[in-house]
C-alpha cells in the first residue's frame, strides 16, 4: 500500500531545519478509500495555550505500548486507562487497518531513516488521527524534546487556498515568518525532524463547517 520509494527519493531540506515534502506516498485509489472511511468517532477536543483541534485514539503496536508506559510522562498511562491509547484496530476500516499495519513495518521505519539519516530502530512510534474544523489551529511549536521525527499524512482530496489550515514551515517562532506553506492535500505528506528550531504550525482553519482538515500524525519518540 505504501510507496516507500516516494520516501527514499524525497529531498531532505536543511533550511530552516531538516524537513521533507513527500509526494504520492499512497495511490489515488487508496487515498480516496482512506478519506471516505476516515474515523468519525472517539475524537477529543485538544485545548490549551496556542492550539485547538480534535484528536482521535492514539494507536501503537503491542510491542511499543509497554515501552511508552515506561516513559517519564505519565500521560501514556492515563490514556491507556481511559481507552485513548490502543493497539486494537477493529474500530478502523479494512483499508485503514492495512495502512496502519504498513506503518508499523521495519521497511517503513528504515525508509524514513535512510531519507533523514536518523537511526529510528530503538524509537517508539505512535499514530494519531487529527481533525481541524473552522476556527481550529495549532500555534508555532517545535514538538516535545523526546520526539525525534514526525510524519504528517493528509487526506483531503480537495482544499481551497482560502480555507487556511496550511502546514506552515516557519523560520522562527513568529507565526508570520513563513518559509513554506503546504496545503493538506492527499497527494502530499511532510516529515519534520525535531530540533530546538523546528518551528511549524497549522494556520487558522476557515473552511465551511461541512469541511474538516484531515490528517494522520506518525511520531517517533525516545525515552530520554
Secondary structure as the mmCIF struct_conf table of DSSP 4:
data_model
#
loop_
_struct_conf.conf_type_id
_struct_conf.id
_struct_conf.beg_label_comp_id
_struct_conf.beg_label_asym_id
_struct_conf.beg_label_seq_id
_struct_conf.end_label_comp_id
_struct_conf.end_label_asym_id
_struct_conf.end_label_seq_id
HELX_RH_AL_P HELX_RH_AL_P1 UNK A 4 UNK A 8
TURN_TY1_P TURN_TY1_P1 UNK A 9 UNK A 9
STRN STRN1 UNK A 13 UNK A 13
BEND BEND1 UNK A 15 UNK A 18
STRN STRN2 UNK A 19 UNK A 23
BEND BEND2 UNK A 25 UNK A 26
HELX_RH_AL_P HELX_RH_AL_P2 UNK A 28 UNK A 36
TURN_TY1_P TURN_TY1_P2 UNK A 37 UNK A 37
BEND BEND3 UNK A 41 UNK A 42
STRN STRN3 UNK A 44 UNK A 48
TURN_TY1_P TURN_TY1_P3 UNK A 49 UNK A 50
STRN STRN4 UNK A 51 UNK A 59
HELX_RH_AL_P HELX_RH_AL_P3 UNK A 62 UNK A 68
TURN_TY1_P TURN_TY1_P4 UNK A 69 UNK A 70
BEND BEND4 UNK A 71 UNK A 72
TURN_TY1_P TURN_TY1_P5 UNK A 74 UNK A 74
HELX_RH_AL_P HELX_RH_AL_P4 UNK A 75 UNK A 81
TURN_TY1_P TURN_TY1_P6 UNK A 82 UNK A 83
STRN STRN5 UNK A 85 UNK A 86
BEND BEND5 UNK A 87 UNK A 87
TURN_TY1_P TURN_TY1_P7 UNK A 90 UNK A 91
BEND BEND6 UNK A 92 UNK A 92
HELX_RH_AL_P HELX_RH_AL_P5 UNK A 94 UNK A 103
TURN_TY1_P TURN_TY1_P8 UNK A 104 UNK A 104
BEND BEND7 UNK A 105 UNK A 105
HELX_RH_AL_P HELX_RH_AL_P6 UNK A 106 UNK A 116
TURN_TY1_P TURN_TY1_P9 UNK A 117 UNK A 117
TURN_TY1_P TURN_TY1_P10 UNK A 121 UNK A 122
STRN STRN6 UNK A 124 UNK A 132
TURN_TY1_P TURN_TY1_P11 UNK A 134 UNK A 135
STRN STRN7 UNK A 137 UNK A 141
TURN_TY1_P TURN_TY1_P12 UNK A 145 UNK A 146
STRN STRN8 UNK A 147 UNK A 154
STRN STRN9 UNK A 156 UNK A 156
BEND BEND8 UNK A 157 UNK A 157
HELX_RH_3T_P HELX_RH_3T_P1 UNK A 161 UNK A 163
STRN STRN10 UNK A 164 UNK A 164
STRN STRN11 UNK A 167 UNK A 170
BEND BEND9 UNK A 171 UNK A 174
TURN_TY1_P TURN_TY1_P13 UNK A 175 UNK A 176
STRN STRN12 UNK A 178 UNK A 182
STRN STRN13 UNK A 185 UNK A 185
TURN_TY1_P TURN_TY1_P14 UNK A 186 UNK A 187
STRN STRN14 UNK A 188 UNK A 193
TURN_TY1_P TURN_TY1_P15 UNK A 196 UNK A 197
STRN STRN15 UNK A 200 UNK A 202
HELX_LH_PP_P HELX_LH_PP_P1 UNK A 203 UNK A 204
STRN STRN16 UNK A 205 UNK A 205
TURN_TY1_P TURN_TY1_P16 UNK A 209 UNK A 210
STRN STRN17 UNK A 213 UNK A 221
#
